[in-house]
């Protein structure tokens, strides 16, 4: 492979890893600005069995990461799962940091071109077919979390606990998030 093509692939891999790291920073931004009363609140017209609370959505995100780690990177230490009925905002934030770090390690290996990589497959769970590890794995993981971030923002608003603009819209300030995360350059 020509040196220029190899450099382009390495840069693309690095950008995807930076993007996933910032993905977790977006989750942390929302959770840190969430009104504590919204954590377990239920819409008045919704029965408990019909919808998730914000606590349940953050728990779902973390616990999905654990499934991906256990099934796709069993060599990595898997953080403890969260219980949606018991976890606090502080516990969820800490759990997300741990699972986000491990998912980043998994993606780093999965997106590697090295012959001895350990993450060669991506399993979303027993309900789905296994995929080769790589760009589709990254996309699925990122899009899954973005979908649920949208639900969290909308649910907080519907509950009357609207997130402040610097959180709800802050997830779109990628240059700022890149800088806060200590990356040497802005999104590229």
N, C-alpha and C positions, 0 to 999 in steps of 0.2 A: 504494500500500500504506500503511495507517495506520502512524503512527510507532511505536506499541506493538508491532505485528506485526513491523516491521523490526528493532526492538531485540531482540525474542525470537529472531529468526533470527540476528542478529549474535552474541548470547550463546551460542546453540547451536553456531555455528561455532567460536567461541573455546573452548568446552568440549571440542569434539571435537579441536581442535588441541592443547589441554593434555593431553588423554587420550592422544593418540598420542605426545607428548613423554615422558609418564610411562611409556608402553609400552616405550620404549627404556631408560628408567631401570630398569625391571624386568629387562630383559635384562642390563644392566650389573651389577645387584645379584647376579644368579646367577653371572655369569662371574667377578666379583671374589671370590666366596666358594667357588668350585669348587676342590676338591682337585686339584692339578696331575696327580696319578697317574690321575685319572678321565678326563682330557682325551682320550686315545686308547685307553682300556681297552675291552675287548670282553668281553661276558658269556661265561663259560667254555663254556656249552652252545651258543653261537652261532658260526657260521663267519663270517669277515670279510665275505663276500658277502651275508649274510642280514640284516644290520642296520647301522645307522649308529652311529658313535661320537659322543660329545658334541661333539668337534671338527667332525665332519661335519654335525651338526645346526646348530651356530652358523654354519658356513660356508654351509649351505643357506639359512638366514635372510638372511644378508647378500647372497648371490648372487641370491636372489629379488628383493630390494629393487632390485638393479641392473637386472634384467629390467623391473621396473615402471617404473623411471626412464627407461631407454633407450626403452621403447615408449610411455610416456605423457607424458614430459616431456623430450624430447631436447635442449631448450635448457639444461637443468641439467647441470652437470659431474657425471659419473658416477665414483665412486671405483673403484679397482682391485678386481677379484674376488679371492676367497680360494681357496687350494688346500687341500682338507680334509686332505691327507696331509702338508702342510708348515707350515701356519700355526700360530703359537704362541697361547697364551691372550692375551698382550699384543697381538699383531697383530690378533686377532679383536676384542678390546675396542675398539681404535682404529678398525678398519674399521667396526664397528657404530656408533660415534659419528658417523663421516662419512656413512655411508649413512642413518642415522636423521635427521641434520640435513637431508640432501637430500630425503628422503621427506616430512619435515615441510614443507619449502618447496613440494614438489609438491602436498601436500594443502591447504596454505594457498591456493594458486592454484585448485585444483580446487573448493574449497568457497566460493570467492569468487562474489559476485553481479555482479561488474564485467563489463561487456560485452567488454573486451579481454583476458580471461583466456586464458592459453596452454594450460592443461591442461583439455581438453574431453572426453577419452576415457581409459579405463583398460583397459590390456591386461595380462592376467596372463601372457601368453606365447603362442607360436604355436599351442599346443594348445587355446586357449579363445577364445570369441567376445569381441569388444571390447564394453565397457559404457560408458555415459555416465559421466563423472567426477562424483563426488559422494559421498553418504552410503554407498552400497553399496560403493564403493571403500574408504572409511575402514573399514567393517565387515570387509571381506574381509582387508585388510592387518592389522588388529588381531587378528582371530580366528585367522589363520594363525600369527601369532607366539605367541599364547597357547597354541595347540595344541602347538607345539613346545617352549614353556617347560615344559609339563606333561611332555612326553617326557623333557626334560633332567633334571627333578627326579626322575622315576621311575627313569630309567636310572642316575643317580648313586646312588640308594638301592639298586637291584638290584646294582650293582657293589661295594657296601660302602663307598661314599664319600658317605654322606648329607650333604646340605647343612645347615649350621647353621640353626636355627629362624628366626633373624633374616633369612635369605635365602629359604629355602623358603616361609616364611609371610609374610615381609616384602613379597612382591609383592602381598599383600592389604591392606597398611596404606597405603591411598591417601592419607589425609590427610597422613601423614608424607612420602610420596613427593612430594606436591604442594608441601609446605613446602620440602623439600630441593631441589626444582627451582626454587624462587624465585618461584612463582606467588603473586599477591597474595591469593588466597583458596583455600579448600579446594575439593574437588570440588563442583560445583553442578549 
